[in-house]
């Protein structure tokens, strides 16, 4: 117990600083969301209190509604695909007897590349004029003409999802791989002697041991996907025709392109509320699982 108190004392300065910064920014954003901000007023920046008008306008705006739907669609598909892919890779690597460390290092490479650099790499790959994707597919006879991949409303979102999975799966992979390393080998050996199949060993031994770690990783990954900005800004800028517009990107454009600070702040608060609600849902699942 004394160790816990000592750890709390050591962490308290950092937590206090982070709490002050996050608290100030959150409160200031909420205050801005209740106002109309005029950056070119006669006396400089002018603030007019309008209450919840920005929220009502946001929730009645078709672009905002579409950006919310796109954000949730992107998060659900990306999270599900990322988790499944990371789990399969973690299981395969965990089962290796040789070169395990080399494969772990190899699969962590995308995580070491910055999101902006990742976006630029994939933007060049799918470039409509000289991208390698068009070149390969055309040479194989799969496409007749070079395509504007990120200019197609039907596939642009799914291409961004592919890029997001490639960029983010190493995080869940290393989390799940670390959890798998904690499962005692003697449990698997006993299960094999009892005639348990591979699927039964996975369902009744592996999953129960890694479920808390997996849920924690999913909480973090969900928050990252909900607030994603960089990949969409680099790859599509929300186009074509708002097909890939997500809430964080639209809030940014409203605030810094159109200088509608109050409206953009309201969308940021809405995104924060959505993130908190989903996170609380995760915590409820974790608490229910523990009980």
C-alpha positions as CSV (number, residue, x, y, z in Angstrom):
1,X,0.0,0.0,0.0
2,X,2.9,2.4,0.8
3,X,4.3,1.7,-2.7
4,X,1.0,2.9,-4.2
5,X,1.2,6.1,-2.2
6,X,4.8,6.7,-3.1
7,X,4.0,6.1,-6.8
8,X,1.1,8.6,-6.5
9,X,3.4,11.2,-5.0
10,X,5.9,10.8,-7.8
11,X,3.2,11.1,-10.5
12,X,1.3,13.9,-8.9
13,X,3.3,16.8,-10.4
14,X,3.0,15.5,-13.9
15,X,-0.7,14.7,-13.5
16,X,-1.3,18.2,-12.0
17,X,0.4,19.9,-15.0
18,X,-1.5,17.7,-17.5
19,X,-4.8,18.3,-15.6
20,X,-4.3,22.1,-15.6
21,X,-3.5,22.2,-19.3
22,X,-6.3,19.8,-20.4
23,X,-8.8,21.4,-18.1
24,X,-8.0,25.0,-19.2
25,X,-8.2,24.0,-22.9
26,X,-11.5,22.1,-22.4
27,X,-13.1,24.9,-20.4
28,X,-11.9,27.6,-22.9
29,X,-13.2,25.6,-25.9
30,X,-16.6,25.2,-24.2
31,X,-16.8,28.9,-23.4
32,X,-15.9,29.7,-27.0
33,X,-18.7,27.3,-28.2
34,X,-21.2,29.5,-26.4
35,X,-20.2,32.7,-28.3
36,X,-20.0,34.2,-31.7
37,X,-16.4,35.3,-32.3
38,X,-15.7,38.2,-34.7
39,X,-12.0,38.4,-35.4
40,X,-12.4,41.7,-37.4
41,X,-14.5,43.7,-35.0
42,X,-14.1,47.5,-34.7
43,X,-12.3,47.1,-31.4
44,X,-10.4,43.9,-32.3
45,X,-11.7,40.5,-31.5
46,X,-15.3,40.7,-30.4
47,X,-17.2,38.0,-28.4
48,X,-21.0,37.8,-28.4
49,X,-22.7,35.4,-26.0
50,X,-25.3,33.3,-27.9
51,X,-25.8,30.4,-25.6
52,X,-26.4,27.0,-27.3
53,X,-27.1,28.5,-30.7
54,X,-23.9,27.0,-32.2
55,X,-24.9,23.6,-31.0
56,X,-28.4,23.8,-32.5
57,X,-26.9,25.0,-35.8
58,X,-24.3,22.3,-35.8
59,X,-26.8,19.5,-35.1
60,X,-29.1,20.9,-37.9
61,X,-26.2,21.2,-40.4
62,X,-26.2,18.4,-42.9
63,X,-22.4,18.5,-43.3
64,X,-21.9,18.2,-39.5
65,X,-24.3,15.3,-39.4
66,X,-22.5,13.6,-42.3
67,X,-19.2,14.2,-40.7
68,X,-20.4,12.6,-37.5
69,X,-21.7,9.5,-39.5
70,X,-18.4,9.4,-41.3
71,X,-16.4,9.5,-38.1
72,X,-18.4,6.7,-36.5
73,X,-18.3,4.6,-39.7
74,X,-14.5,5.1,-40.0
75,X,-14.0,4.3,-36.3
76,X,-16.1,1.1,-36.3
77,X,-14.7,-0.4,-39.5
78,X,-11.1,0.6,-38.7
79,X,-11.2,-0.6,-35.1
80,X,-12.8,-3.9,-36.0
81,X,-10.4,-4.6,-38.9
82,X,-7.3,-3.3,-36.9
83,X,-8.1,-5.5,-33.9
84,X,-8.7,-8.7,-36.0
85,X,-5.6,-8.1,-38.1
86,X,-3.4,-7.3,-35.0
87,X,-4.8,-10.4,-33.1
88,X,-4.0,-12.7,-36.0
89,X,-0.5,-11.3,-36.4
90,X,0.1,-11.5,-32.7
91,X,-1.0,-15.1,-32.5
92,X,1.2,-16.1,-35.4
93,X,4.3,-14.3,-34.1
94,X,3.7,-15.6,-30.6
95,X,3.7,-19.1,-32.0
96,X,7.1,-18.7,-33.7
97,X,10.1,-20.4,-32.2
98,X,12.7,-18.5,-34.2
99,X,13.1,-14.9,-35.4
100,X,10.3,-13.7,-33.1
101,X,12.0,-10.5,-32.2
102,X,12.8,-9.7,-35.8
103,X,9.2,-10.1,-36.8
104,X,8.1,-7.9,-33.9
105,X,10.5,-5.2,-35.0
106,X,9.3,-5.5,-38.6
107,X,5.7,-5.1,-37.8
108,X,6.4,-2.1,-35.7
109,X,7.9,-0.1,-38.6
110,X,4.6,1.6,-39.6
111,X,4.1,2.9,-36.0
112,X,7.5,4.6,-36.2
113,X,6.5,6.6,-39.3
114,X,4.8,9.9,-38.5
115,X,1.1,10.2,-39.6
116,X,1.9,13.0,-42.0
117,X,4.7,11.0,-43.6
118,X,2.4,7.9,-43.8
119,X,-0.3,10.0,-45.5
120,X,2.2,11.4,-48.0
121,X,3.6,7.9,-48.8
122,X,0.1,6.5,-49.5
123,X,-0.9,9.6,-51.4
124,X,2.0,9.0,-53.8
125,X,1.2,5.3,-54.1
126,X,-2.4,6.2,-55.2
127,X,-1.5,9.2,-57.2
128,X,-3.7,9.3,-60.4
129,X,-0.8,10.2,-62.7
130,X,2.3,8.3,-61.6
131,X,1.2,6.3,-58.6
132,X,2.5,2.7,-58.2
133,X,-1.0,1.4,-57.6
134,X,-2.3,2.5,-61.0
135,X,0.9,1.2,-62.7
136,X,0.7,-2.2,-61.2
137,X,-3.0,-2.7,-61.7
138,X,-2.9,-1.4,-65.3
139,X,0.0,-3.8,-66.1
140,X,-1.9,-6.7,-64.6
141,X,-5.0,-5.8,-66.7
142,X,-7.2,-5.2,-63.7
143,X,-7.9,-1.6,-64.7
144,X,-8.1,-0.2,-68.3
145,X,-7.2,3.4,-67.3
146,X,-5.5,5.2,-64.5
147,X,-8.0,6.1,-61.7
148,X,-8.3,9.0,-59.3
149,X,-8.5,6.8,-56.2
150,X,-9.1,9.5,-53.6
151,X,-11.4,11.3,-56.0
152,X,-13.9,8.4,-56.1
153,X,-16.7,8.9,-53.6
154,X,-17.4,5.2,-53.4
155,X,-13.9,4.1,-52.4
156,X,-12.2,7.1,-50.9
157,X,-13.3,6.4,-47.3
158,X,-12.2,2.7,-47.5
159,X,-8.8,3.7,-48.9
160,X,-8.3,6.0,-45.9
161,X,-9.4,3.1,-43.7
162,X,-6.7,0.8,-45.3
163,X,-4.1,3.5,-44.6
164,X,-5.3,4.0,-41.0
165,X,-5.1,0.2,-40.4
166,X,-1.6,0.0,-41.8
167,X,-0.5,2.9,-39.7
168,X,-2.2,2.0,-36.4
169,X,-2.3,-1.8,-36.2
170,X,1.3,-2.1,-34.7
171,X,-0.1,-0.5,-31.4
172,X,-2.8,-3.2,-30.9
173,X,-0.4,-5.8,-32.2
174,X,2.3,-5.1,-29.5
175,X,-0.4,-4.8,-26.8
176,X,-1.9,-8.2,-27.7
177,X,1.4,-9.8,-28.3
178,X,2.5,-8.7,-24.8
179,X,-0.7,-10.1,-23.3
180,X,-0.2,-13.4,-25.1
181,X,3.3,-13.7,-23.6
182,X,1.7,-13.7,-20.1
183,X,-0.5,-16.8,-20.8
184,X,1.1,-19.8,-18.9
185,X,2.3,-22.5,-21.3
186,X,1.3,-25.2,-18.9
187,X,-2.4,-24.4,-19.4
188,X,-2.0,-25.1,-23.1
189,X,-0.2,-28.3,-22.4
190,X,-2.9,-29.5,-20.0
191,X,-5.6,-28.6,-22.6
192,X,-3.8,-30.5,-25.3
193,X,-3.6,-33.6,-23.0
194,X,-7.4,-33.2,-22.4
195,X,-8.0,-33.3,-26.1
196,X,-8.9,-29.6,-26.5
197,X,-8.9,-28.3,-30.1
198,X,-7.0,-25.1,-31.2
199,X,-10.3,-23.2,-31.3
200,X,-11.2,-24.4,-27.8
201,X,-7.8,-23.4,-26.4
202,X,-8.2,-20.0,-27.9
203,X,-11.7,-19.4,-26.6
204,X,-11.3,-20.8,-23.1
205,X,-7.6,-20.0,-22.3
206,X,-6.3,-17.3,-24.6
207,X,-9.3,-14.9,-24.7
208,X,-10.0,-14.9,-20.9
209,X,-6.3,-14.1,-20.2
210,X,-6.0,-11.2,-22.7
211,X,-9.5,-9.7,-22.5
212,X,-8.7,-6.9,-20.1
213,X,-5.6,-5.9,-22.0
214,X,-7.5,-6.1,-25.3
215,X,-10.3,-4.0,-24.1
216,X,-7.9,-1.4,-22.7
217,X,-6.1,-1.3,-26.1
218,X,-9.4,-0.9,-27.9
219,X,-10.4,2.0,-25.7
220,X,-7.2,3.9,-26.5
221,X,-7.4,3.0,-30.2
222,X,-11.1,4.1,-30.4
223,X,-10.2,7.5,-29.0
224,X,-7.4,7.8,-31.5
225,X,-9.7,6.9,-34.4
226,X,-12.5,9.2,-33.2
227,X,-10.2,12.2,-33.1
228,X,-8.3,11.4,-36.3
229,X,-7.3,14.4,-38.4
230,X,-3.9,14.1,-40.1
231,X,-4.6,11.2,-42.5
232,X,-7.8,12.7,-43.8
233,X,-6.2,16.2,-44.1
234,X,-3.3,14.8,-46.1
235,X,-5.1,12.3,-48.3
236,X,-8.5,13.8,-49.1
237,X,-9.1,17.0,-47.1
238,X,-12.6,15.7,-46.6
239,X,-13.5,15.2,-50.2
240,X,-14.8,14.4,-52.7
241,X,-18.1,16.1,-51.9
242,X,-17.6,15.6,-48.1
243,X,-17.5,11.8,-48.6
244,X,-14.5,11.6,-46.2
245,X,-15.3,14.6,-44.0
246,X,-14.8,13.7,-40.3
247,X,-15.8,15.8,-37.4
248,X,-12.3,16.8,-36.3
249,X,-11.4,17.9,-39.7
250,X,-14.6,19.9,-40.2
251,X,-14.2,21.6,-36.9
252,X,-10.6,22.6,-37.9
253,X,-11.8,24.0,-41.2
254,X,-14.6,26.0,-39.6
255,X,-12.2,27.4,-37.1
256,X,-9.1,28.2,-39.2
257,X,-10.4,28.3,-42.8
258,X,-13.7,30.1,-42.3
259,X,-12.8,31.7,-39.0
260,X,-16.0,30.5,-37.4
261,X,-14.4,29.9,-34.1
262,X,-17.5,29.4,-32.0
263,X,-19.1,27.0,-34.4
264,X,-15.8,25.0,-34.7
265,X,-15.5,24.9,-30.9
266,X,-19.0,23.5,-30.6
267,X,-18.2,20.7,-32.9
268,X,-15.0,20.0,-30.9
269,X,-17.2,19.7,-27.8
270,X,-19.6,17.4,-29.5
271,X,-16.7,15.2,-30.5
272,X,-15.5,15.2,-26.9
273,X,-18.9,14.2,-25.7
274,X,-19.1,11.3,-28.2
275,X,-15.7,10.1,-27.2
276,X,-16.5,10.2,-23.5
277,X,-19.8,8.3,-24.0
278,X,-18.1,5.6,-26.0
279,X,-15.2,5.4,-23.5
280,X,-17.8,5.1,-20.6
281,X,-19.4,2.2,-22.6
282,X,-16.0,0.5,-22.7
283,X,-15.4,1.0,-19.0
284,X,-18.9,-0.4,-18.3
285,X,-18.0,-3.5,-20.3
286,X,-14.7,-3.9,-18.4
287,X,-16.5,-3.5,-15.1
288,X,-19.1,-6.0,-16.0
289,X,-16.5,-8.5,-17.2
290,X,-14.5,-8.2,-14.0
291,X,-17.7,-8.8,-11.9
